[in-house]
Amino acid sequence: MVRKTAASSNPADAAQTAHAGAASAESKRQRVIKKYPNRRLYDTQTSSYVTLTEIKQLVMEGQSFVVRDAKSGEDLTRSLLLQIILEEESAGSPMFTEAVLANIIRFYGHSMQGHMGAYLESNLQSLMMMQSKMGHQSQNIMSQMQEQMQKQTAQFLSAFGLKP
């Protein structure tokens, strides 16, 4: 009986093995939150149940985590993050206007859908970099930057025939 080793297998298998190993190492570094059918969230790092508010705090602190369905192991992280955004938008003063939300919806199924996420992410990262460089020096600079981003967004949308 001949046993194949990773070195003697084909490159595609070796890449899959390497990717699986990297994913395994990644999950060890990431905090794992399990979501149970009763909608409770269990933090495996602290061995305790956590609330959505505590998950939001992890996000605010920049901690890496993944939310998994306790039974199936399905990744529910995006769903939970969207739930946090929904709660934030429903309470207090919302960040997104109806026009912004409508435009985001219009990008689903559009040929530029894949680019829109990267565009938003890039602009948010730029905003965060500027904010960290400035600290809390000037609200005026932030409002100018916000105006500039609104102009860029309007140009981006109009370039693809969407309403700004």
Backbone torsions as a table, in degrees:
resi	resn	phi	psi	omega
1	MET	NA	126.5	-178.6
2	VAL	-103.4	129.0	-178.6
3	ARG	-105.8	128.6	179.2
4	LYS	-82.4	137.4	173.7
5	THR	-103.2	168.9	179.7
6	ALA	-60.2	-33.8	-178.9
7	ALA	-69.1	-32.5	-176.3
8	SER	-93.9	-6.2	179.2
9	SER	-81.4	170.3	-177.5
10	ASN	-71.2	160.5	-176.1
11	PRO	-59.0	-35.5	-179.6
12	ALA	-63.8	-42.0	178.0
13	ASP	-65.1	-40.9	179.7
14	ALA	-63.8	-39.4	178.9
15	ALA	-65.6	-40.4	178.0
16	GLN	-63.9	-42.4	179.3
17	THR	-63.3	-43.7	179.0
18	ALA	-63.5	-41.5	179.6
19	HIS	-65.0	-41.4	179.3
20	ALA	-64.1	-39.9	177.7
21	GLY	-65.2	-40.7	178.5
22	ALA	-66.6	-40.7	178.4
23	ALA	-64.1	-38.3	178.2
24	SER	-65.0	-43.7	178.1
25	ALA	-65.0	-38.0	179.0
26	GLU	-63.0	-43.3	-178.8
27	SER	-67.8	-25.9	177.1
28	LYS	-70.9	-33.5	179.5
29	ARG	-78.9	-33.6	-178.4
30	GLN	-77.6	144.1	173.3
31	ARG	-74.2	133.4	-178.8
32	VAL	-107.5	125.4	176.3
33	ILE	-112.1	126.1	178.6
34	LYS	-100.7	135.1	177.2
35	LYS	-107.0	122.6	-178.0
36	TYR	-93.9	162.0	-178.2
37	PRO	-56.7	-28.4	178.4
38	ASN	-80.0	11.4	177.6
39	ARG	72.5	8.6	177.3
40	ARG	-80.2	147.9	-178.6
41	LEU	-111.3	129.6	-176.7
42	TYR	-119.1	120.4	179.2
43	ASP	-86.6	113.3	-177.0
44	THR	-72.6	-19.9	179.7
45	GLN	-75.0	-41.5	-178.6
46	THR	-98.2	-4.1	-177.3
47	SER	52.7	48.9	179.0
48	SER	-150.1	158.4	175.6
49	TYR	-76.7	144.5	-179.3
50	VAL	-127.5	160.6	178.5
51	THR	-101.3	170.2	176.4
52	LEU	-62.4	-34.5	177.4
53	THR	-62.8	-39.4	178.5
54	GLU	-70.0	-34.4	175.6
55	ILE	-65.8	-41.8	177.0
56	LYS	-58.8	-39.8	179.6
57	GLN	-63.8	-37.1	176.0
58	LEU	-60.3	-42.6	178.6
59	VAL	-62.6	-46.0	-178.1
60	MET	-62.1	-32.7	179.6
61	GLU	-83.2	-6.2	179.2
62	GLY	76.5	19.8	179.8
63	GLN	-77.7	140.6	179.6
64	SER	-84.2	130.3	178.1
65	PHE	-151.4	163.6	175.5
66	VAL	-135.0	141.2	177.7
67	VAL	-107.6	123.6	-177.8
68	ARG	-121.1	143.1	172.5
69	ASP	-66.2	129.4	-174.5
70	ALA	-62.7	-32.6	-178.1
71	LYS	-87.3	-51.7	-172.4
72	SER	-91.7	-20.2	-176.6
73	GLY	80.6	2.7	-179.8
74	GLU	-60.0	141.6	179.3
75	ASP	-77.2	117.4	-179.0
76	LEU	-111.0	13.3	-173.8
77	THR	-58.5	-50.4	-179.0
78	ARG	-59.7	-42.3	179.9
79	SER	-60.5	-43.0	-179.4
80	LEU	-68.7	-40.2	177.6
81	LEU	-63.0	-40.2	176.7
82	LEU	-64.9	-35.2	177.4
83	GLN	-64.2	-40.8	177.5
84	ILE	-63.7	-43.6	178.2
85	ILE	-61.3	-43.8	179.7
86	LEU	-59.4	-44.4	178.9
87	GLU	-64.8	-40.3	178.9
88	GLU	-66.0	-39.7	-179.9
89	GLU	-68.6	-31.2	-178.4
90	SER	-79.1	-27.0	-177.7
91	ALA	-103.4	137.9	175.3
92	GLY	69.8	-143.0	-178.1
93	SER	-98.3	121.9	-178.5
94	PRO	-69.1	152.5	178.4
95	MET	-85.8	-35.7	-175.6
96	PHE	-101.3	133.1	174.2
97	THR	-79.1	167.6	176.9
98	GLU	-62.6	-35.8	180.0
99	ALA	-64.2	-42.1	179.2
100	VAL	-63.6	-46.5	-179.8
101	LEU	-61.9	-41.8	178.9
102	ALA	-62.4	-41.8	179.3
103	ASN	-66.5	-37.9	176.9
104	ILE	-61.9	-43.9	179.5
105	ILE	-61.5	-38.7	-179.5
106	ARG	-62.4	-24.6	-179.8
107	PHE	-76.5	-18.4	177.7
108	TYR	-68.7	125.9	-178.0
109	GLY	85.9	-10.3	178.1
110	HIS	-79.8	153.1	-179.1
111	SER	-62.2	-20.0	-179.4
112	MET	-95.5	8.4	-177.2
113	GLN	-53.3	-46.5	-178.6
114	GLY	-65.0	-30.7	-178.9
115	HIS	-81.2	-26.9	-177.1
116	MET	-63.6	-43.5	179.2
117	GLY	-60.4	-44.1	179.1
118	ALA	-65.5	-38.5	179.0
119	TYR	-63.1	-48.9	179.7
120	LEU	-62.7	-43.9	-179.8
121	GLU	-61.4	-43.5	179.3
122	SER	-61.8	-44.7	179.6
123	ASN	-66.4	-38.7	178.6
124	LEU	-67.2	-39.4	177.4
125	GLN	-64.7	-40.0	176.9
126	SER	-62.4	-43.9	178.8
127	LEU	-61.1	-43.4	-179.8
128	MET	-67.0	-38.1	177.4
129	MET	-64.1	-44.4	178.8
130	MET	-63.1	-42.2	-179.3
131	GLN	-63.0	-42.7	-179.3
132	SER	-69.5	-34.3	177.8
133	LYS	-68.5	-39.5	-176.9
134	MET	-83.5	-22.5	-171.2
135	GLY	67.4	-130.9	177.6
136	HIS	-117.5	38.6	-174.5
137	GLN	-65.2	-51.1	-170.4
138	SER	-144.7	123.2	175.4
139	GLN	-71.4	-29.0	-179.6
140	ASN	-60.9	-44.5	179.5
141	ILE	-63.0	-40.7	180.0
142	MET	-64.1	-42.0	-179.8
143	SER	-66.9	-36.8	176.4
144	GLN	-63.8	-42.1	179.8
145	MET	-65.7	-39.2	178.3
146	GLN	-63.3	-42.9	177.3
147	GLU	-60.4	-42.5	179.4
148	GLN	-63.0	-42.4	179.3
149	MET	-65.5	-36.8	177.6
150	GLN	-64.5	-40.6	177.9
151	LYS	-63.8	-43.7	179.9
152	GLN	-63.6	-40.3	179.7
153	THR	-64.8	-43.6	178.3
154	ALA	-60.6	-42.2	178.0
155	GLN	-64.2	-42.3	-179.9
156	PHE	-61.6	-46.6	-178.9
157	LEU	-66.2	-44.5	-177.6
158	SER	-67.7	-28.2	178.1
159	ALA	-63.7	-24.8	-179.5
160	PHE	-110.9	17.8	173.6
161	GLY	73.5	23.9	177.3
162	LEU	-105.1	154.5	-179.3
163	LYS	-74.7	131.5	176.1
164	PRO	-75.8	NA	NA
